[in-house]
Amino acid sequence: SPSSPSPQAIIFESPYPQPFLPNSSVFHYLFPDIVGASPLPPLDPALPAYIDGLDGRVLSRADVVDGALRLATGVRGLGAKRGDVALLWGLNSLEWARAIYGCFAAGLTVSPANGGYSAREIAHQINDSGASILFICPTLLPVLEEARPLLKRAFPAERVVLLARETVPAARAHLTVGDLLTSEPGHAERFDGVDAHSTAIMCYSSGTTGLAKGVETTHHNLTSELQALNAGSRQLVSGVDVILGVLPFSHIYGLGMNFLQPAAKGCPVVVLPRFNEIPALEAIQKYKITHALIVPPIVVTFLNSKHVPNYDLSSLKTVVSGAAPLGGEIAAAFAKLIPGVVMLQAYGNTETSPVVMTAHADEFASTPGSVATCGKLLPTYQARIVAEGRDVGVGERGELWVRGPTIMKGYLNNPGATAAAVLPGGWYRTGDVVVVNADGWYAVVDRVKELIKYKGFQVPPAELEALLLQHPQVVDAGVIGIYDSAQATELPRAYVVASEKLDARRQAALGKHVAEWVAAKVANHKKLRGGVRVVDAIPKSAAGKILRKELRLLAEAEAPK
Ligand code: 4UU
């Protein structure tokens, strides 16, 4: 319910009880039964924590802790100290799980990177994060080699640990996670008191504008988020729920909701390297998965699938969609596809550690139309809805501002971008336009930041624009997202100005060539799948800012809805 402490601000509060907020490392918080004090109830150390969805290997909670303490000794032996940054690069795996907990136990800040990154993208994150040790999937070694000339720091072989159980014959110079596990168990670094405000993870996000920046997410941010989820959504039940683990753990949605939250509740995660239809269906059937976290394009994949009827998916109880808007019709069709499943939404940001809104499955199930919303404000958060510099109330559109203990410490080494994102008073400007109804359900209705999302992944237009300007035949560029309803995702499209006047045929040829040129230099999700259009000029404001609204009008003129 809104309350007005001043004539300007209309502050919305969470309807849920406020949880206790601990000051401890996220590792001590998650495994209180074994390593420390936490508000969480003790759990059986024998409970499975992570299960390899491909080969069935199981890490129990005891294995996770024992492995983390051994890895802590191992990474200390390599010279890594508390506060150093480790970059963690690979698709989801049990070794990835081992590595992140090992780094936490050693007191390192973990910067997880997208498994699809190109050499220039990984070089940016390695350099910018200040990482001094790398954990990488062996298959990515060639990309790292390609990135080496771009790196500010030399990484000798012992500073590049492979996310593998055994020595990799083609890369014998490198230690593996398996090697480090043979160390004696060491101690886990504590982050009590003010130390809880040390940076635990650093995902990369462009936020509302510009290039990808390191988001400093503290231990306190993460433990507050997990406490808020437990007090608000109460989704998962130990000993009952089994979680599908297909979202990338390197992205904050996967890391927060798919990797850490189940550990807080003692629910096993069935880990798959990435989303693929058949392995996901097989895992749901085989492991009797009850709870799946997905993104709208995966919902569409299931809807269009010929294979769904061939699997017993009756274990599934709840499916969460997040990271991008979910159409109401798609949600309704999904509910019919797998009867008895409750579809719900959650909304989050990298900068908010991540979840801001969701609700309990029972609330979604008993509230008609709620699946078209992202749920209610989680505890610990306050919200404002701001339109043209003025706070608005129930039923009115405006930009969502939120504050609370989960808002990031800031963008690494970037006080300017931090000050633009987190306003005095601690309000984080999300760049999303929302409407809240009288019962406190928030619908995301538009996005005012420049960010494009391809299947839930960030595509910062500024990054593609900077890259396009490096092409010898491109003198100016503007990039926007084109919504493709068949795939339930935006597709990045570039508008470019050519260095010379071209006829229509040569414009088309240049567009095709530029799209291919970009594709060779970026991660899969940043490809210009929406095409490249050659135009006479990029519309700009007097200050030289790209007028993306005008580019959107061009797109609409081309393909009327
Ligand atoms: C419409 O995508 C994320 C985090 C997503 C997330 C996390 C925990 C979803 C559910 C959850 O439980 O982070 P970023 O930083 O990559 O992108 C943030 C942006 C938002 O500003 C918004 O534009 O992603 C978009 N977004 C959504 N849009 C996120 N969730 C939603 C949603 N509906 N449910």
Boltz pocket constraint, residues with backbone or C-beta under 6 A from the ligand:
constraints:
  - pocket:
      binder: B
      contacts: [[A, 205], [A, 252], [A, 253], [A, 256], [A, 257], [A, 321], [A, 322], [A, 323], [A, 324], [A, 325], [A, 326], [A, 345], [A, 346], [A, 347], [A, 348], [A, 349], [A, 350], [A, 351], [A, 354], [A, 355], [A, 357], [A, 358], [A, 374], [A, 430], [A, 431], [A, 432], [A, 444], [A, 447], [A, 453], [A, 456], [A, 457], [A, 458]]
      max_distance: 6.0
